[in-house]
Every structure is written in structure tokens, then in C-alpha cells.
């Protein structure tokens, strides 16, 4: 019984981690939490994820639903969405 419960929690964990990401942003774990210092506002409405240089602009930039910053980058390295703490 304990193993079954542990397996169920393990399988559910990725879904719970992505529970608030919009489907348009998250395709098979494209989204992940980042440090605020790794995000830089580069233009009006555009943000760059400094470790990769990927830029998010316009509709790609959304308010975070928790106290963290997140980015969603496709497997090809294309920007999908960035979730930032607004007003920071």
C-alpha cells in the first residue's frame, strides 16, 4: 500500500507543479522556476532570461501566480512565456 501511494504522489507531482501554468505556455514541462536576478527588463515590456539570452515580449510576459519567477522555453530554445512578479 505504501509503495502504491508513493507511486501515485510521484506521478502526480509534475502535474501539480504545472497546475497554474496556462496550457498555451507549458508543453511537456517547458516551464521552470528561475531566480529574479536572472531576468532583466531590456525593452518596454520585454524581459531577457540572462543565462540563455531568450527574450520574452508582449503577450509572452504574464504575472506570476506565486511568489516566484518562471520561464517557459520550447525544446528548440524559443520563448513561450515568462511569469514575472509585477511591479518589481
C-alpha positions as CSV (number, residue, x, y, z in Angstrom):
1,X,0.0,0.0,0.0
2,X,2.8,2.4,0.9
3,X,4.5,1.9,-2.5
4,X,1.3,2.5,-4.3
5,X,0.8,5.8,-2.5
6,X,4.4,6.8,-3.2
7,X,4.0,6.0,-6.9
8,X,0.7,8.0,-7.1
9,X,2.4,11.0,-5.5
10,X,5.4,10.7,-7.8
11,X,3.2,10.5,-10.9
12,X,1.0,13.4,-9.8
13,X,3.9,15.7,-8.9
14,X,4.7,17.1,-12.4
15,X,1.0,17.9,-12.9
16,X,0.8,19.7,-9.6
17,X,4.0,21.7,-10.3
18,X,2.4,22.9,-13.5
19,X,-1.2,23.3,-12.2
20,X,-1.4,27.1,-12.8
21,X,0.6,27.4,-16.0
22,X,-1.7,28.1,-19.0
23,X,-1.7,25.3,-21.5
24,X,-0.6,27.7,-24.2
25,X,2.7,28.2,-22.2
26,X,3.5,24.8,-21.0
27,X,4.1,21.9,-23.3
28,X,5.5,18.8,-21.7
29,X,7.5,20.6,-18.9
30,X,8.7,23.6,-20.9
31,X,8.2,25.9,-17.8
32,X,10.5,26.2,-14.8
33,X,11.2,28.5,-11.9
34,X,14.0,30.9,-12.2
35,X,15.8,33.4,-10.0
36,X,14.6,37.0,-10.3
37,X,18.2,38.2,-10.8
38,X,18.4,36.1,-13.9
39,X,15.6,38.2,-15.5
40,X,16.4,41.6,-16.9
41,X,13.9,44.1,-18.4
42,X,15.6,45.0,-21.7
43,X,12.9,47.0,-23.5
44,X,9.5,48.3,-22.7
45,X,7.5,45.1,-22.0
46,X,10.4,42.8,-22.9
47,X,12.4,40.6,-20.5
48,X,15.5,38.6,-21.1
49,X,16.4,35.4,-19.3
50,X,20.0,36.2,-18.9
51,X,21.5,32.6,-18.7
52,X,20.3,31.8,-22.3
53,X,19.6,35.3,-23.8
54,X,16.0,34.3,-24.6
55,X,13.7,37.3,-24.8
56,X,10.0,37.4,-23.9
57,X,7.9,40.3,-25.1
58,X,4.3,41.5,-25.2
59,X,1.7,38.7,-24.6
60,X,4.5,36.3,-23.6
61,X,5.0,38.2,-20.3
62,X,2.5,37.4,-17.7
63,X,2.1,37.9,-14.0
64,X,3.3,35.1,-11.8
65,X,0.7,33.2,-9.8
66,X,3.0,32.6,-6.9
67,X,6.0,34.5,-5.3
68,X,8.5,33.1,-7.9
69,X,9.5,33.9,-11.4
70,X,9.2,31.3,-14.2
71,X,10.0,30.9,-17.8
72,X,8.7,28.6,-20.5
73,X,11.1,27.8,-23.3
74,X,10.4,25.3,-26.1
75,X,12.8,22.4,-26.7
76,X,14.0,24.3,-29.8
77,X,15.0,27.2,-27.5
78,X,12.2,29.6,-28.5
79,X,10.5,31.8,-25.9
80,X,7.0,30.8,-25.0
81,X,6.0,32.6,-21.7
82,X,7.6,34.4,-18.8
83,X,5.9,34.8,-15.5
84,X,7.2,37.7,-13.5
85,X,6.5,39.5,-10.3
86,X,4.7,42.6,-11.5
87,X,5.8,45.9,-10.0
88,X,9.3,44.8,-9.2
